[in-house]
Amino acid sequence: RETVGRLLALVHRLQASGALTRVHAALLKNLALSASVPPDLVKDALGPPAADESAEALAKVRRHIARLAKAYLEGLFEEVTVEQAHVLASADADATELRCGGRQSLVYGEVEFDSFSEVLLRAADGLSPAPRAADGPGPARRVFYDLGSGTGRAVFTAALTLDFDELVGVELLPQLHAASGRLAGRFADTLQRNVCLSSRVRFERGDVTEPSVSWADADLVFANSTCFDDDLLQAIAAKSEAMRPGTRVITFTCALRTLQFRVVYKKRLVAGWGPATCFIHQRLTPGEVEHRLGHPTEYDGDQGVVVPPVGGEEVDDEADMDSQAVLTAGTASEVSSAAALGFDDAGPSPSDVASESSVRAASDGGW
C-alpha cells in the first residue's frame, strides 16, 4: 500500500509539472493500482536517482508507460492483424475508384507503435496553433486527423500517446472503415472505461479529396503518404492550407508541395513496411506566407519548399541534402518561431538523422 501511494504521488507530481501527458499519467495510475505492480517499475520510479525525479529516472518511467501503451494497442488489434488488414484492403481496392489518385494510393501500410509515438511527441512538442473562432474561454480542444486511417492503428496510437480531445480517422475503403469502427467500440468499452481516457475517437468513411471531407479544425494531421501519388498529395496539400497558423501535418516519404507550410523536422524512422522519411510541417502565418510569395521559391521533394535566406545568400541544396538537414526558412521571423517551438531552426543534425532506426526520445514535456 505504501508503494502504491508513493507511485500515485509521483504520477501526480509528474503530471502537474507537465512531464507526463494526461493519457500517460492515466496509464501509469492504472498500472500502479493493478494487482501486481512490476518490481522493475518500482525500482525505476522510486529508487535512486528517482528521488529527485531526474531526467534519467523520468526516461525509465516513460519506457514503462510506452511498453504498457503498446501492450494495450496490440491487445486491441488481436482480432485485426496487419495481414488481415492487407486482405481487406486488397478486396476493396480493385472495386474502388478515386477522384484524385489511382490504385497505387490505396496500397496498405501501417505505422509501427514505437517510432510513430515518438514522432507524435516530437510533432506536439511546442505545438501552439492559433485559436479557433469557435473556441471559447478555457483550454482549447485538441483535434487529430489521420487521412487514410485504415483500421485505425495510427489513431489509437495517438490516443495512447497525446492528450487529444477528439481523434478522427478518414478512410475510403469500406471494409477497413468497418474494421476501425468495431475497434473503436472495443476501445471505448475497454481502454477508455478501464483507464479513464477522456478522448473521443471516431471514424468517417470518405475520400479526402472530396469537398465534404475537411480537417480545417485539426491541430495535428497525419497522412501515411508513402504510396500516395502526386495528384493525391497535391490535393491534401491544397486542403491543408485551410488549417490555422501553427498547426502541423505529418507525412511520410514526401513533403507537402505548398508555400503555406514549412518543414520543421525531418527524420528517417522505422515504419511497418521498412524505413521511411518522416516530415513534420508547420502552417505559416499570413505574414510568413506573404514573404514567401514575394521571394523566389522552389520545391524539392526531399526537402520541401526552399526559400533563400534574407540577404540574398544562395542555399546550398546539395550540401543540405547530403546531410539530410531540413533547410531553414527565409525570414528572421520563421527562424525565431522555430526556436520558440523547441526545434533547431536548421532541423535535426546530421548525426540525429543518419540512423534508420526509430526516432530518438522526444524532448521532455510532450503535449
C-alpha positions as CSV (number, residue, x, y, z in Angstrom):
1,R,0.0,0.0,0.0
2,E,2.8,2.4,0.8
3,T,4.5,1.6,-2.6
4,V,1.2,2.3,-4.4
5,G,0.7,5.6,-2.6
6,R,4.2,6.7,-3.5
7,L,3.7,5.8,-7.1
8,L,0.4,7.7,-7.3
9,A,2.1,10.7,-5.6
10,L,4.9,10.5,-8.2
11,V,2.3,10.4,-11.1
12,H,0.5,13.4,-9.7
13,R,3.8,15.4,-9.4
14,L,4.9,14.5,-12.9
15,Q,1.6,15.4,-14.5
16,A,1.3,18.7,-12.6
17,S,4.8,19.6,-13.8
18,G,3.9,18.8,-17.4
19,A,6.4,15.9,-17.6
20,L,3.6,13.5,-18.4
21,T,0.6,13.8,-20.7
22,R,-2.8,13.1,-19.2
23,V,-3.1,9.9,-21.0
24,H,0.4,8.7,-19.9
25,A,-0.5,9.6,-16.3
26,A,-3.7,7.6,-16.6
27,L,-1.8,4.6,-17.9
28,L,0.7,4.8,-15.1
29,K,-2.0,5.2,-12.4
30,N,-3.8,2.2,-13.8
31,L,-0.6,0.2,-13.6
32,A,0.1,1.3,-10.1
33,L,-3.3,0.2,-9.0
34,S,-3.1,-3.2,-10.7
35,A,-3.0,-6.4,-8.7
36,S,0.7,-6.8,-9.4
37,V,2.9,-3.7,-9.8
38,P,6.0,-4.7,-11.8
39,P,9.1,-4.7,-9.5
40,D,11.2,-3.0,-12.1
41,L,8.8,-0.1,-12.3
42,V,9.0,0.4,-8.5
43,K,12.8,0.3,-8.7
44,D,13.0,2.7,-11.7
45,A,10.3,5.1,-10.4
46,L,11.1,5.1,-6.7
47,G,14.7,4.0,-6.3
48,P,17.8,6.3,-6.7
49,P,18.1,8.6,-8.6
50,A,14.3,8.8,-8.9
51,A,14.1,10.7,-5.5
52,D,14.9,13.9,-7.3
53,E,12.9,12.9,-10.4
54,S,16.0,13.2,-12.6
55,A,15.9,13.0,-16.4
56,E,17.3,9.5,-16.2
57,A,14.5,8.3,-13.9
58,L,11.9,10.0,-15.9
59,A,13.1,8.4,-19.1
60,K,12.9,5.0,-17.4
61,V,9.3,5.7,-16.3
62,R,8.4,6.7,-19.8
63,R,9.7,3.5,-21.2
64,H,7.4,1.6,-18.8
65,I,4.5,3.7,-20.0
66,A,5.4,3.1,-23.6
67,R,5.5,-0.6,-23.1
68,L,2.1,-0.6,-21.4
69,A,0.6,1.6,-24.1
70,K,2.0,-0.7,-26.8
71,A,0.6,-3.8,-25.0
72,Y,-2.9,-2.1,-24.8
73,L,-2.7,-1.4,-28.6
74,E,-1.6,-4.9,-29.5
75,G,-4.4,-6.3,-27.4
76,L,-6.9,-4.1,-29.1
77,F,-5.7,-5.4,-32.5
78,E,-5.7,-9.1,-31.6
79,E,-8.6,-9.8,-34.0
80,V,-7.5,-7.4,-36.8
81,T,-3.9,-8.2,-37.6
82,V,-1.8,-6.4,-40.2
83,E,-2.2,-9.4,-42.5
84,Q,-5.9,-9.4,-42.2
85,A,-6.0,-5.6,-42.9
86,H,-4.0,-6.2,-46.1
87,V,-6.6,-8.8,-47.2
88,L,-9.4,-6.3,-46.5
89,A,-7.6,-3.6,-48.4
90,S,-6.9,-5.7,-51.4
91,A,-10.5,-6.9,-51.6
92,D,-11.7,-3.3,-51.7
93,A,-9.0,-1.6,-53.8
94,D,-9.9,-3.1,-57.2
95,A,-13.6,-2.0,-56.9
96,T,-12.8,1.5,-55.6
97,E,-12.2,4.5,-57.8
98,L,-10.5,7.6,-56.6
99,R,-11.5,11.0,-57.9
100,C,-7.9,12.0,-57.3
101,G,-5.2,9.3,-57.4
102,G,-5.2,5.7,-58.6
103,R,-4.8,2.2,-57.1
104,Q,-1.2,3.0,-56.0
105,S,-2.7,5.4,-53.5
106,L,-4.7,2.5,-52.0
107,V,-1.7,0.4,-51.1
108,Y,-2.0,-0.5,-47.5
109,G,0.6,0.1,-44.8
110,E,0.5,0.6,-41.0
111,V,2.7,2.6,-38.6
112,E,4.9,0.9,-36.0
113,F,4.0,1.9,-32.5
114,D,7.4,2.8,-31.0
115,S,8.6,5.1,-33.8
116,F,5.2,6.7,-34.5
117,S,4.5,7.5,-30.9
118,E,7.9,9.3,-30.8
119,V,7.0,11.2,-34.0
120,L,3.8,12.3,-32.4
121,L,5.6,13.5,-29.3
122,R,8.0,15.4,-31.5
123,A,5.2,16.9,-33.5
124,A,3.3,18.0,-30.4
125,D,6.4,19.5,-28.7
126,G,5.7,23.2,-28.6
127,L,2.6,22.9,-30.8
128,S,0.7,26.2,-30.2
129,P,-1.8,26.8,-33.0
130,A,-3.8,30.0,-33.4
131,P,-7.2,29.7,-31.6
132,R,-10.3,28.6,-33.4
133,A,-13.0,31.1,-33.8
134,A,-15.4,28.7,-32.1
135,D,-13.1,28.2,-29.1
136,G,-14.4,30.0,-26.0
137,P,-12.7,30.7,-22.7
138,G,-10.7,27.9,-21.1
139,P,-8.5,25.2,-22.7
140,A,-8.9,24.9,-26.5
141,R,-9.9,21.5,-27.9
142,R,-7.1,19.4,-29.3
143,V,-8.0,17.6,-32.6
144,F,-6.1,14.9,-34.5
145,Y,-6.8,13.6,-38.0
146,D,-5.5,10.6,-39.9
147,L,-6.1,10.8,-43.6
148,G,-6.3,7.2,-44.9
149,S,-6.7,5.7,-41.5
150,G,-7.1,2.1,-42.5
151,T,-8.1,0.0,-39.4
152,G,-7.2,2.9,-37.1
153,R,-3.8,1.9,-35.8
154,A,-2.3,5.4,-36.1
155,V,-5.4,7.0,-34.5
156,F,-5.3,4.6,-31.5
157,T,-1.6,5.1,-31.1
158,A,-2.2,8.9,-31.0
159,A,-5.0,8.3,-28.4
160,L,-2.5,6.4,-26.2
161,T,0.3,9.0,-26.6
162,L,-1.1,12.5,-26.6
163,D,-3.9,14.5,-24.9
164,F,-6.3,14.9,-27.8
165,D,-9.9,15.7,-27.1
166,E,-11.0,14.3,-30.4
167,L,-9.3,11.9,-32.9
168,V,-10.7,11.4,-36.3
169,G,-9.8,8.8,-38.9
170,V,-10.9,9.2,-42.5
171,E,-10.8,6.0,-44.7
172,L,-12.2,5.4,-48.2
173,L,-12.2,1.6,-48.3
174,P,-15.4,0.2,-46.8
175,Q,-14.1,-2.9,-45.1
176,L,-11.2,-1.1,-43.5
177,H,-13.6,1.6,-42.3
178,A,-15.9,-1.1,-40.8
179,A,-13.0,-2.7,-39.0
180,S,-11.9,0.6,-37.5
181,G,-15.5,1.2,-36.3
182,R,-15.5,-2.2,-34.5
183,L,-12.2,-1.4,-32.9
184,A,-13.4,2.0,-31.8
185,G,-16.3,0.2,-29.9
186,R,-13.8,-2.1,-28.2
187,F,-11.6,0.9,-27.3
188,A,-14.5,2.7,-25.7
189,D,-15.7,-0.4,-23.8
190,T,-12.2,-1.5,-22.5
191,L,-9.4,1.1,-22.6
192,Q,-11.5,4.3,-22.2
193,R,-13.6,2.8,-19.4
194,N,-10.8,1.0,-17.5
195,V,-8.0,3.5,-17.9
196,C,-10.3,6.6,-17.8
197,L,-9.2,8.1,-21.1
198,S,-11.4,11.0,-22.0
199,S,-10.6,11.4,-25.7
200,R,-13.3,10.8,-28.3
201,V,-12.4,8.5,-31.2
202,R,-14.4,8.4,-34.4
203,F,-14.0,7.2,-37.9
204,E,-15.5,8.6,-41.1
205,R,-15.8,6.9,-44.5
206,G,-14.9,9.3,-47.3
207,D,-12.5,10.4,-50.0
208,V,-10.1,13.1,-48.6
209,T,-10.2,14.9,-51.9
210,E,-13.9,15.5,-51.8
211,P,-15.2,18.9,-50.6
212,S,-17.3,17.2,-47.9
213,V,-14.2,16.0,-46.1
214,S,-12.4,18.7,-44.1
215,W,-9.7,18.8,-41.5
216,A,-9.6,22.6,-41.2
217,D,-10.2,22.3,-37.4
218,A,-7.2,20.0,-36.8
219,D,-4.3,20.8,-34.6
220,L,-2.2,17.8,-36.0
221,V,-2.8,15.8,-39.1
222,F,-1.1,12.6,-40.2
223,A,-1.0,11.1,-43.7
224,N,0.7,7.8,-44.3
225,S,1.6,9.0,-47.7
226,T,4.4,6.8,-48.9
227,C,2.3,5.3,-51.7
228,F,0.2,8.4,-52.4
229,D,0.6,9.6,-56.0
230,D,1.3,13.2,-56.9
231,D,-2.3,14.2,-57.5
232,L,-3.5,12.9,-54.1
233,L,-0.5,14.6,-52.3
234,Q,-1.3,17.9,-54.1
235,A,-4.9,17.6,-53.1
236,I,-4.0,17.1,-49.5
237,A,-1.6,20.0,-49.5
238,A,-4.2,22.3,-51.0
239,K,-6.9,21.3,-48.5
240,S,-4.4,21.6,-45.6
241,E,-4.0,25.3,-46.4
242,A,-7.3,25.8,-44.7
243,M,-5.7,24.9,-41.3
244,R,-4.9,27.6,-38.8
245,P,-1.3,29.0,-38.5
246,G,0.8,27.0,-36.1
247,T,-0.9,23.7,-36.8
248,R,1.1,20.8,-38.2
249,V,1.0,18.0,-40.7
250,I,3.0,14.8,-40.6
251,T,3.7,13.0,-43.9
252,F,5.9,10.1,-44.9
253,T,8.4,9.9,-47.8
254,C,7.3,13.2,-49.5
255,A,7.0,16.7,-48.2
256,L,3.9,18.8,-49.0
257,R,4.2,20.9,-52.1
258,T,2.8,24.2,-50.8
259,L,4.2,27.6,-49.9
260,Q,1.9,27.8,-46.8
261,F,3.8,25.2,-44.8
262,R,7.4,24.9,-43.7
263,V,9.2,21.6,-42.9
264,V,10.3,22.0,-39.2
265,Y,11.5,18.4,-38.7
266,K,12.7,15.5,-40.9
267,K,14.0,12.1,-40.0
268,R,14.3,8.5,-41.1
269,L,12.4,6.1,-39.0
270,V,11.2,2.5,-39.0
271,A,7.6,2.0,-40.3
272,G,5.6,-1.2,-40.6
273,W,6.9,-1.8,-44.1
274,G,10.5,-0.6,-43.6
275,P,12.5,2.6,-43.3
276,A,10.6,5.8,-44.2
277,T,11.4,9.5,-44.0
278,C,9.0,11.5,-41.8
279,F,8.3,15.2,-42.4
280,I,6.7,17.5,-39.9
281,H,5.3,20.6,-41.5
282,Q,4.0,23.7,-39.8
283,R,1.3,26.1,-41.2
284,L,2.8,29.5,-41.6
285,T,1.3,32.8,-40.5
286,P,-0.1,35.2,-43.1
287,G,3.0,37.4,-42.8
288,E,5.3,34.5,-43.4
289,V,3.2,33.4,-46.4
290,E,3.3,36.9,-47.8
291,H,7.1,37.0,-47.5
292,R,7.4,33.7,-49.4
293,L,5.1,34.9,-52.2
294,G,7.4,37.9,-52.6
295,H,10.6,35.9,-53.0
296,P,11.9,33.3,-55.4
297,T,10.9,29.8,-54.3
298,E,11.4,26.3,-55.4
299,Y,10.3,22.9,-54.3
300,D,12.4,19.8,-53.7
301,G,10.6,16.5,-53.0
302,D,13.3,15.6,-50.4
303,Q,13.4,18.9,-48.6
304,G,10.1,20.7,-49.1
305,V,9.8,24.4,-50.0
306,V,13.2,26.1,-50.3
307,V,13.4,29.8,-49.6
308,P,16.6,31.8,-50.0
309,P,17.7,33.4,-46.7
310,V,17.4,37.2,-46.1
311,G,20.4,38.9,-47.5
312,G,20.3,37.2,-50.9
313,E,22.7,34.3,-50.0
314,E,22.0,31.2,-52.0
315,V,21.0,28.0,-50.4
316,D,23.4,25.1,-50.9
317,D,20.8,22.5,-51.7
318,E,23.4,19.8,-52.4
319,A,25.1,20.2,-49.0
320,D,21.8,20.2,-47.2
321,M,20.6,17.1,-49.0
322,D,23.8,15.3,-48.2
323,S,23.4,16.0,-44.5
324,Q,19.6,15.3,-44.7
325,A,19.1,18.6,-42.7
326,V,15.9,20.5,-43.1
327,L,16.5,23.8,-44.9
328,T,16.0,26.9,-42.8
329,A,13.2,29.2,-43.8
330,G,14.0,32.5,-45.4
331,T,12.9,35.1,-42.8
332,A,14.0,36.0,-39.3
333,S,10.5,35.5,-38.1
334,E,10.5,32.0,-39.4
335,V,13.8,31.2,-37.7
336,S,12.8,32.7,-34.4
337,S,9.4,30.9,-34.4
338,A,11.2,27.6,-35.0
339,A,13.4,28.3,-32.0
340,A,10.4,29.2,-29.9
341,L,8.8,25.9,-30.8
342,G,11.7,23.9,-29.5
343,F,13.1,22.9,-32.9
344,D,16.6,23.6,-34.1
345,D,15.9,26.1,-36.9
346,A,18.0,24.1,-39.3
347,G,16.3,20.8,-38.4
348,P,18.0,17.8,-36.9
349,S,21.7,17.5,-37.0
350,P,23.3,15.0,-39.5
351,S,24.1,12.6,-36.6
352,D,20.5,12.8,-35.5
353,V,19.0,11.8,-38.8
354,A,21.7,9.4,-40.1
355,S,20.2,6.3,-38.4
356,E,17.5,4.2,-40.0
357,S,16.2,3.1,-36.6
358,S,13.4,4.7,-34.6
359,V,13.5,8.4,-33.8
360,R,15.1,9.3,-30.5
361,A,13.0,10.1,-27.4
362,A,11.1,13.3,-27.7
363,S,12.0,16.3,-25.6
364,D,10.7,16.5,-22.0
365,G,7.1,17.7,-21.6
366,G,5.3,16.2,-24.6
367,W,2.0,17.9,-25.1
